[in-house]
Amino acid sequence: QVQLVESGGGLVQPGGSLRLSCAPSGRIVTIYSMSWYRQAPGKQREMVAVIGSSGSTDYADSVKGRFTISRDNANDTVYLQMNSLQPEDTAGYYCAVAAAGMFYWGKGTLVTVSS
Protein backbone atom coordinates (compact mmCIF):
# COMPACT_ATOMS: atom_id res chain seq x y z
CA GLN A 1 0.00 0.00 0.00
CA VAL A 2 1.58 3.26 -1.15
CA GLN A 3 1.58 6.05 1.42
CA LEU A 4 2.18 9.77 1.00
CA VAL A 5 4.70 11.26 3.40
CA GLU A 6 4.67 15.01 4.05
CA SER A 7 7.49 17.00 5.62
CA GLY A 8 8.51 20.59 6.16
CA GLY A 9 5.92 21.82 8.62
CA GLY A 10 6.76 23.68 11.78
CA LEU A 11 6.50 26.92 13.69
CA VAL A 12 7.19 30.15 11.82
CA GLN A 13 6.71 33.82 12.59
CA PRO A 14 4.23 35.94 10.62
CA GLY A 15 5.81 36.99 7.35
CA GLY A 16 8.05 33.94 7.27
CA SER A 17 8.31 31.09 4.79
CA LEU A 18 8.12 27.32 4.79
CA ARG A 19 8.46 24.70 2.09
CA LEU A 20 6.40 21.54 2.34
CA SER A 21 7.28 18.33 0.53
CA CYS A 22 5.26 15.22 -0.16
CA ALA A 23 6.59 12.01 -1.63
CA PRO A 24 5.03 8.58 -2.06
CA SER A 25 6.53 5.56 -0.35
CA GLY A 26 6.31 3.62 -3.61
CA ARG A 27 5.49 3.91 -7.27
CA ILE A 28 2.14 5.44 -8.25
CA VAL A 29 1.00 4.65 -11.77
CA THR A 30 -0.55 7.39 -13.92
CA ILE A 31 -0.78 10.42 -11.65
CA TYR A 32 -3.38 12.91 -12.83
CA SER A 33 -2.98 15.66 -10.28
CA MET A 34 -1.24 16.45 -7.03
CA SER A 35 -2.72 18.79 -4.47
CA TRP A 36 -2.30 20.38 -1.09
CA TYR A 37 -5.19 20.79 1.31
CA ARG A 38 -5.33 22.28 4.76
CA GLN A 39 -7.59 22.00 7.75
CA ALA A 40 -7.61 24.47 10.61
CA PRO A 41 -9.09 23.56 14.02
CA GLY A 42 -12.88 23.66 13.86
CA LYS A 43 -12.93 24.22 10.11
CA GLN A 44 -13.50 22.08 7.06
CA ARG A 45 -10.64 20.84 4.95
CA GLU A 46 -10.04 23.13 1.99
CA MET A 47 -8.03 22.87 -1.19
CA VAL A 48 -4.99 25.15 -1.16
CA ALA A 49 -3.30 24.37 -4.47
CA VAL A 50 -3.37 21.79 -7.25
CA ILE A 51 -1.02 20.94 -10.09
CA GLY A 52 -2.05 18.84 -13.05
CA SER A 53 -0.01 16.41 -15.11
CA SER A 54 0.66 19.15 -17.67
CA GLY A 55 1.93 21.51 -14.99
CA SER A 56 -1.18 23.67 -14.88
CA THR A 57 -1.87 25.09 -11.44
CA ASP A 58 -4.75 26.51 -9.46
CA TYR A 59 -4.85 28.13 -6.04
CA ALA A 60 -7.32 29.11 -3.38
CA ASP A 61 -7.91 32.86 -3.47
CA SER A 62 -6.55 33.18 0.06
CA VAL A 63 -3.07 32.01 -0.96
CA LYS A 64 -2.69 33.38 -4.49
CA GLY A 65 0.53 35.32 -4.86
CA ARG A 66 1.97 33.84 -1.65
CA PHE A 67 2.05 30.06 -2.21
CA THR A 68 3.56 28.15 -5.13
CA ILE A 69 2.94 24.50 -5.91
CA SER A 70 5.43 22.51 -7.97
CA ARG A 71 6.17 18.88 -8.75
CA ASP A 72 9.09 16.68 -9.59
CA ASN A 73 7.72 14.12 -12.02
CA ALA A 74 10.85 11.98 -11.83
CA ASN A 75 10.23 11.30 -8.14
CA ASP A 76 6.46 11.90 -7.98
CA THR A 77 7.14 14.56 -5.37
CA VAL A 78 5.02 17.66 -4.86
CA TYR A 79 6.13 20.82 -3.08
CA LEU A 80 4.36 23.81 -1.59
CA GLN A 81 6.43 26.95 -1.15
CA MET A 82 4.64 29.20 1.32
CA ASN A 83 5.73 32.81 1.66
CA SER A 84 4.37 35.74 3.65
CA LEU A 85 2.73 33.35 6.08
CA GLN A 86 0.03 34.73 8.34
CA PRO A 87 -1.59 33.36 11.52
CA GLU A 88 -4.67 32.40 9.50
CA ASP A 89 -2.48 29.97 7.54
CA THR A 90 -2.09 27.88 10.70
CA ALA A 91 -3.46 24.41 9.91
CA GLY A 92 -2.65 20.81 9.22
CA TYR A 93 -1.49 20.56 5.62
CA TYR A 94 -2.24 17.40 3.66
CA CYS A 95 -1.07 16.33 0.25
CA ALA A 96 -3.31 14.36 -2.07
CA VAL A 97 -2.67 12.48 -5.28
CA ALA A 98 -5.31 11.57 -7.86
CA ALA A 99 -4.18 8.62 -9.95
CA ALA A 100 -5.75 5.99 -12.18
CA GLY A 101 -8.39 4.32 -10.07
CA MET A 102 -7.00 5.61 -6.79
CA PHE A 103 -6.93 8.68 -4.57
CA TYR A 104 -4.23 8.98 -1.94
CA TRP A 105 -4.07 11.16 1.17
CA GLY A 106 -1.09 11.93 3.30
CA LYS A 107 -1.30 12.02 7.10
CA GLY A 108 -0.49 15.71 7.24
CA THR A 109 2.11 18.08 8.57
CA LEU A 110 1.35 20.89 11.00
CA VAL A 111 2.08 24.51 10.15
CA THR A 112 1.83 27.03 12.96
CA VAL A 113 2.25 30.74 12.26
CA SER A 114 2.70 32.67 15.47
CA SER A 115 4.92 35.29 17.03
RAGIMO-V559612 format. One record per backbone hydrogen bond with DSSP energy under -1.0 kcal/mol. NH is the residue of the N-H (numbers start at 1). CO is the residue of the C=O. Records with the same first field share a line. If there is no record, write none. Layout:
# RAGIMO-V559612
NH->CO  CO
This chain:
# RAGIMO-V559612
5->23
7->21
12->112
15->85
16->13
18->82
20->80
21->7
22->78
23->5
25->3
32->98
33->98
34->51
35->96
36->49
37->94
38->46
39->92
43->40
46->38
48->36
49->36
50->58
51->34
52->56
53->32
55->52
58->50
60->48
63->60
66->63
67->63
68->81
70->79
72->77
77->72
78->22
79->70
80->20
81->68
82->18
83->66
85->16
89->86
90->87
91->111
92->39
93->109
94->37
96->35
97->104
98->33
99->102
100->30
102->99
104->97
106->95
109->93
111->91
112->10
114->12
